[in-house]
Amino acid sequence: MFIVARRSADRLELELAGEWRALRLAEIAAELDTVRLDGARRVTVSTDHVASLDLSGAWQLRELIERLRSAGAEVTVHGPGADTLKLIDDALADGSGIPTIDNGTAVAQPVQALGRQVVRRWQETLAGLDFLGRISVLLPRTFTSLRRLRPTSITRHVYDTGITAIPIVSLIAFLISVILAYMSAQQLRNFGAEVFVVDLVTIGVLRELGVLLTAIIVAGRSGSSFAAEIGAMRLNEEVDALRATGVDPLEVLVLPRIFGLVIALPLLTMIADLVGLTGGAVLCHFLLDMPIAQFMDRADDAIGPTTFWVGIIKAPVFALLIAMAGTYRGMQVRQSSRELGRLTTVAVVESIFLVILADALFAVIFMELDI
């Protein structure tokens, strides 16, 4: 027995019972055919005594309700099954689970929308922490043997992320230092303090601009590259093939990229510092008629014991953040090339944001330590 019908005039009460599951659909349909529905104007459906109601059973119930409403009946549903029916209705409303009004405009209740966002953000946070934890557990094991460390793969990534980035990093560092020196000279000339241009260029490049601009350029190049490469492998099921052969994808795809970038970014930062100081010296020579020897003497006086190392210390941290963001988003790619493009963009944006956030934290820490 799946349904009990009680009829009085134009009122019909339907009490559901038993298991409304996919395996019972044929029996449920046969029993529904025996219920006389014509003439009912007010129908009450009770699901209080249903032993179990899955989506297939709820769909069968929904078809019954639609048939009654098409006949002009007013249908009321109460009991646990009402929530399942609402879930189906919301999913069918516009394909997104958000109800729509007649003109098709999405109407999301504020509390419901806020709850979805909170749950989604919380799930993303847990997924990120899970990825970070797996990397932290796997990292010590890679140093147990040279084979697991994969030096060949690390060398290739050092070349891809470091050597090939030297031209663009050098050009940007040179131009930024020239702009910084030119703007400083324009202002300090009014006070007869052109010599302090050397201090501004030297300290600015070594402490901040050299490593920060290099990290942003690398985030755009390598962060997107990591996400796109791993994401394409996900779409081609190469990552699944690695798992099927007993190889951990994190060990093969993620860690070599992290090691390669952690090695490459400090080297790129040193090149950017050298080129930046060269750019400042060239502009001071031609704009301020300052001899190169005088620039070097003044720069030597301006550089403190920790000025150079402040920038170099930041580089591995920035590299770790960029590599983690790129590889993490690449491993999240599912099903479509559209998702690949979206997550590649997210990887670049997150990399740049994390680099700037970390740089701000470093600034506060170094200020508190008086470095």
C-alpha positions as CSV (number, residue, x, y, z in Angstrom):
1,M,0.0,0.0,0.0
2,F,1.5,3.3,-1.2
3,I,-1.4,5.7,-1.1
4,V,-4.6,6.0,0.9
5,A,-7.4,8.2,-0.5
6,R,-10.3,9.7,1.4
7,R,-13.0,11.5,-0.6
8,S,-15.7,13.9,0.7
9,A,-17.6,16.0,-1.9
10,D,-15.0,18.0,-3.7
11,R,-12.3,17.4,-1.1
12,L,-9.6,14.7,-1.5
13,E,-7.1,13.6,1.1
14,L,-4.2,11.5,0.0
15,E,-2.0,9.9,2.6
16,L,1.3,8.4,1.3
17,A,2.8,5.4,2.9
18,G,5.5,2.8,2.2
19,E,8.7,3.4,0.3
20,W,8.5,5.9,-2.6
21,R,11.7,4.8,-4.2
22,A,13.0,4.2,-7.8
23,L,12.6,0.5,-7.4
24,R,8.9,0.9,-6.6
25,L,7.9,3.3,-9.3
26,A,6.0,0.7,-11.4
27,E,3.9,-0.4,-8.3
28,I,3.3,3.2,-7.3
29,A,2.1,4.1,-10.8
30,A,-0.2,1.1,-10.9
31,E,-1.7,2.1,-7.5
32,L,-2.2,5.7,-8.6
33,D,-4.2,4.6,-11.6
34,T,-6.8,3.1,-9.2
35,V,-7.3,6.5,-7.4
36,R,-10.2,8.6,-8.7
37,L,-9.0,12.2,-9.0
38,D,-11.8,13.7,-11.1
39,G,-14.0,16.3,-9.5
40,A,-11.6,17.1,-6.6
41,R,-11.2,20.9,-6.0
42,R,-9.2,20.8,-2.8
43,V,-6.5,18.2,-2.4
44,T,-4.3,17.6,0.7
45,V,-1.3,15.4,0.3
46,S,0.3,14.0,3.5
47,T,3.9,12.5,3.5
48,D,4.1,12.1,7.3
49,H,3.9,8.3,7.1
50,V,6.2,7.7,4.1
51,A,9.0,5.3,5.1
52,S,11.4,6.7,2.5
53,L,11.2,9.2,-0.3
54,D,14.0,9.6,-2.9
55,L,14.2,11.9,-5.8
56,S,12.5,9.4,-8.2
57,G,9.6,9.0,-5.8
58,A,9.4,12.7,-5.3
59,W,9.3,13.2,-9.1
60,Q,6.4,10.7,-9.3
61,L,4.6,12.7,-6.6
62,R,5.3,15.9,-8.4
63,E,3.8,14.6,-11.6
64,L,0.6,13.6,-9.6
65,I,0.4,17.1,-8.2
66,E,0.9,18.7,-11.6
67,R,-1.9,16.6,-13.0
68,L,-4.2,17.7,-10.2
69,R,-3.4,21.4,-10.6
70,S,-3.9,21.1,-14.4
71,A,-7.4,19.8,-13.6
72,G,-8.0,23.0,-11.5
73,A,-7.5,21.5,-8.1
74,E,-5.9,23.4,-5.2
75,V,-3.1,21.1,-3.8
76,T,-1.5,21.4,-0.4
77,V,1.5,19.2,0.6
78,H,2.7,18.8,4.2
79,G,5.2,16.6,5.8
80,P,8.9,15.8,5.1
81,G,8.3,15.3,1.4
82,A,7.4,19.0,0.9
83,D,11.1,19.9,1.2
84,T,12.1,17.4,-1.5
85,L,9.4,18.8,-3.8
86,K,10.6,22.3,-3.2
87,L,14.2,21.2,-4.1
88,I,13.0,19.8,-7.4
89,D,11.0,23.0,-8.2
90,D,13.9,25.3,-7.4
91,A,16.2,23.2,-9.6
92,L,13.7,23.3,-12.5
93,A,13.0,27.1,-12.1
94,D,16.0,28.3,-14.2
95,G,18.6,25.6,-13.9
96,S,20.5,27.3,-11.1
97,G,18.3,26.6,-8.1
98,I,17.2,30.2,-7.9
99,P,13.5,30.9,-8.3
100,T,12.4,33.2,-11.2
101,I,9.6,35.6,-11.6
102,D,7.5,35.9,-14.8
103,N,10.0,38.1,-16.7
104,G,12.9,35.7,-16.0
105,T,14.7,38.0,-13.6
106,A,16.5,36.0,-10.8
107,V,15.1,36.6,-7.4
108,A,17.4,35.3,-4.7
109,Q,16.4,35.8,-1.2
110,P,19.1,37.8,0.6
111,V,19.5,35.3,3.5
112,Q,19.5,32.3,1.1
113,A,22.1,34.0,-1.2
114,L,24.3,34.9,1.8
115,G,24.1,31.4,3.1
116,R,25.1,29.9,-0.2
117,Q,28.1,32.3,-0.5
118,V,29.2,31.4,3.1
119,V,28.9,27.7,2.4
120,R,30.8,28.0,-0.9
121,R,33.6,30.1,0.6
122,W,33.9,27.7,3.5
123,Q,34.2,24.7,1.2
124,E,36.8,26.6,-0.9
125,T,38.7,27.3,2.3
126,L,38.7,23.7,3.4
127,A,39.8,22.6,-0.1
128,G,42.7,25.0,0.0
129,L,43.7,23.9,3.4
130,D,43.5,20.2,2.3
131,F,45.8,21.0,-0.7
132,L,48.3,22.8,1.6
133,G,48.2,20.0,4.1
134,R,48.9,17.3,1.4
135,I,51.8,19.4,0.1
136,S,53.2,19.8,3.6
137,V,53.0,16.0,4.2
138,L,54.5,15.1,0.8
139,L,57.3,17.7,1.0
140,P,59.6,15.9,3.5
141,R,59.2,12.6,1.7
142,T,60.6,14.0,-1.6
143,F,64.0,14.6,0.0
144,T,64.3,10.9,0.9
145,S,65.6,10.0,-2.6
146,L,66.9,11.8,-5.6
147,R,64.4,10.0,-7.8
148,R,61.5,11.4,-5.9
149,L,63.0,14.9,-5.9
150,R,63.0,14.8,-9.8
151,P,66.0,17.2,-10.5
152,T,65.4,17.0,-14.2
153,S,61.9,18.3,-13.9
154,I,63.0,21.0,-11.5
155,T,65.8,22.1,-13.9
156,R,63.2,22.4,-16.7
157,H,60.9,24.6,-14.6
158,V,63.9,26.7,-13.5
159,Y,64.6,27.3,-17.2
160,D,60.9,27.9,-18.1
161,T,60.1,30.3,-15.2
162,G,63.5,31.9,-14.8
163,I,65.8,31.9,-17.8
164,T,63.1,32.7,-20.3
165,A,61.8,35.5,-18.1
166,I,65.1,37.4,-17.9
167,P,64.5,39.7,-21.0
168,I,61.0,40.9,-19.8
169,V,62.1,41.2,-16.2
170,S,65.2,43.2,-17.2
171,L,63.3,45.5,-19.4
172,I,60.6,46.3,-16.8
173,A,63.2,46.8,-14.1
174,F,65.2,49.2,-16.3
175,L,62.1,51.2,-17.3
176,I,60.7,51.4,-13.8
177,S,64.0,52.6,-12.3
178,V,64.3,55.2,-15.0
179,I,60.8,56.4,-14.3
180,L,61.5,56.5,-10.5
181,A,64.7,58.4,-11.0
182,Y,63.2,60.9,-13.4
183,M,60.2,61.7,-11.2
184,S,62.5,62.0,-8.1
185,A,64.9,64.2,-9.9
186,Q,62.1,66.5,-11.1
187,Q,61.0,67.1,-7.5
188,L,64.3,67.1,-5.7
189,R,65.8,69.6,-8.2
190,N,63.5,72.3,-6.7
191,F,65.4,71.9,-3.4
192,G,68.9,71.4,-4.8
193,A,68.9,67.8,-3.5
194,E,69.4,65.9,-6.7
195,V,72.0,63.7,-5.0
196,F,69.2,62.0,-3.0
197,V,67.8,60.6,-6.2
198,V,70.5,57.9,-5.8
199,D,69.2,57.0,-2.4
200,L,65.6,56.8,-3.6
201,V,66.5,54.6,-6.6
202,T,68.8,52.3,-4.7
203,I,66.6,51.7,-1.7
204,G,63.4,51.6,-3.7
205,V,64.7,49.0,-6.1
206,L,66.6,46.8,-3.7
207,R,63.9,46.7,-1.0
208,E,60.6,46.8,-2.9
209,L,60.4,47.4,-6.6
210,G,62.9,44.8,-7.8
211,V,61.3,41.8,-6.0
212,L,57.7,43.1,-6.2
213,L,57.7,43.8,-10.0
214,T,59.5,40.6,-10.7
215,A,57.0,38.6,-8.7
216,I,54.1,40.3,-10.5
217,I,55.6,39.5,-13.9
218,V,56.3,35.9,-12.9
219,A,52.7,35.6,-11.5
220,G,51.4,36.6,-14.9
221,R,53.8,34.3,-16.8
222,S,54.3,31.3,-14.6
223,G,51.2,31.4,-12.4
224,S,49.0,31.2,-15.5
225,S,51.3,28.7,-17.1
226,F,51.1,26.3,-14.2
227,A,47.3,26.5,-14.0
228,A,46.9,26.1,-17.8
229,E,49.3,23.1,-18.1
230,I,47.9,21.2,-15.2
231,G,44.3,22.1,-16.1
232,A,44.9,20.8,-19.7
233,M,46.2,17.6,-18.2
234,R,43.1,17.3,-16.1
235,L,40.9,17.7,-19.1
236,N,42.9,15.1,-21.1
237,E,42.7,12.7,-18.1
238,E,46.5,12.5,-17.8
239,V,46.2,13.2,-14.1
240,D,43.8,10.3,-13.7
241,A,46.3,8.1,-15.7
242,L,49.0,9.0,-13.2
243,R,46.9,8.0,-10.3
244,A,45.9,4.7,-12.1
245,T,49.6,3.9,-12.4
246,G,50.2,4.5,-8.7
247,V,52.0,7.9,-9.1
248,D,51.0,10.8,-6.9
249,P,50.2,13.8,-9.2
250,L,51.2,16.2,-6.5
251,E,54.7,14.7,-6.4
252,V,55.1,14.8,-10.2
253,L,53.2,17.9,-11.2
254,V,53.1,20.3,-8.3
255,L,56.3,19.9,-6.2
256,P,58.8,20.3,-9.2
257,R,57.0,23.5,-10.2
258,I,57.2,24.9,-6.6
259,F,60.9,24.0,-6.3
260,G,61.7,25.4,-9.7
261,L,60.0,28.8,-9.0
262,V,61.5,29.0,-5.5
263,I,64.9,28.7,-7.1
264,A,64.2,30.9,-10.1
265,L,62.6,34.0,-8.5
266,P,65.5,35.0,-6.2
267,L,67.8,34.8,-9.2
268,L,65.5,36.9,-11.2
269,T,65.2,39.4,-8.3
270,M,69.0,39.8,-8.3
271,I,69.0,40.4,-12.0
272,A,66.2,42.9,-11.7
273,D,68.1,44.7,-8.9
274,L,71.3,45.0,-11.0
275,V,69.4,46.2,-14.1
276,G,67.4,48.6,-12.0
277,L,70.4,50.2,-10.5
278,T,72.0,50.4,-13.9
279,G,68.9,52.2,-15.2
280,G,69.0,54.7,-12.3
281,A,72.7,55.3,-13.0
282,V,72.2,55.9,-16.7
283,L,69.4,58.4,-16.1
284,C,71.4,60.2,-13.4
285,H,74.3,60.4,-15.7
286,F,72.4,62.0,-18.6
287,L,69.8,64.0,-16.7
288,L,71.8,65.2,-13.7
289,D,75.3,65.0,-15.3
290,M,76.3,62.8,-12.4
291,P,79.4,60.6,-13.1
292,I,78.9,56.9,-12.8
293,A,81.6,56.7,-10.1
294,Q,79.8,59.3,-8.0
295,F,76.5,57.3,-8.4
296,M,78.2,54.1,-7.2
297,D,79.8,55.9,-4.2
298,R,76.5,57.4,-3.2
299,A,74.7,54.1,-3.7
300,D,77.2,52.3,-1.5
301,D,76.6,54.9,1.2
302,A,72.8,54.5,0.9
303,I,72.7,50.7,1.0
304,G,72.5,49.5,4.6
305,P,73.6,46.0,5.8
306,T,70.1,44.6,5.3
307,T,68.8,46.6,2.3
308,F,69.7,44.0,-0.3
309,W,68.7,41.0,1.9
310,V,65.3,42.4,2.6
311,G,64.3,42.0,-1.0
312,I,66.0,38.6,-1.4
313,I,64.2,37.2,1.6
314,K,60.8,38.1,0.1
315,A,61.5,36.3,-3.2
316,P,61.2,32.7,-2.0
317,V,58.0,33.5,-0.2
318,F,56.5,35.2,-3.2
319,A,57.6,32.3,-5.4
320,L,55.9,29.8,-3.0
321,L,52.6,31.8,-3.1
322,I,52.6,32.1,-6.9
323,A,53.4,28.4,-7.4
324,M,50.8,27.2,-4.9
325,A,48.0,29.4,-6.4
326,G,48.8,28.3,-9.9
327,T,49.1,24.6,-9.3
328,Y,46.1,24.6,-6.9
329,R,43.8,26.2,-9.5
330,G,45.1,23.9,-12.2
331,M,44.2,20.8,-10.1
332,Q,40.7,22.2,-9.7
333,V,39.9,22.2,-13.5
334,R,36.9,20.0,-14.3
335,Q,35.0,19.0,-17.5
336,S,35.3,22.0,-19.8
337,S,37.8,24.4,-21.5
338,R,35.7,27.3,-20.2
339,E,36.5,26.2,-16.7
340,L,40.2,26.0,-17.7
341,G,40.2,29.6,-18.8
342,R,38.3,30.9,-15.7
343,L,40.6,29.1,-13.3
344,T,43.7,30.3,-15.1
345,T,42.5,33.9,-14.7
346,V,41.7,33.2,-11.0
347,A,45.2,31.8,-10.5
348,V,46.8,35.0,-11.9
349,V,44.6,37.3,-9.9
350,E,45.1,35.3,-6.7
351,S,48.9,35.2,-7.2
352,I,49.2,38.9,-7.6
353,F,46.9,39.6,-4.7
354,L,48.8,37.2,-2.4
355,V,52.1,38.7,-3.5
356,I,51.0,42.3,-2.7
357,L,49.4,41.1,0.6
358,A,52.6,39.3,1.6
359,D,54.7,42.4,0.7
360,A,52.5,44.6,2.9
361,L,52.9,42.1,5.8
362,F,56.7,42.1,5.2
363,A,56.7,45.9,5.4
364,V,54.9,45.9,8.7
365,I,57.2,43.2,10.1
366,F,60.4,44.9,9.0
367,M,59.2,48.2,10.4
368,E,58.5,46.6,13.8
369,L,61.9,44.9,13.7
370,D,63.6,48.2,12.6
371,I,65.2,46.5,9.6
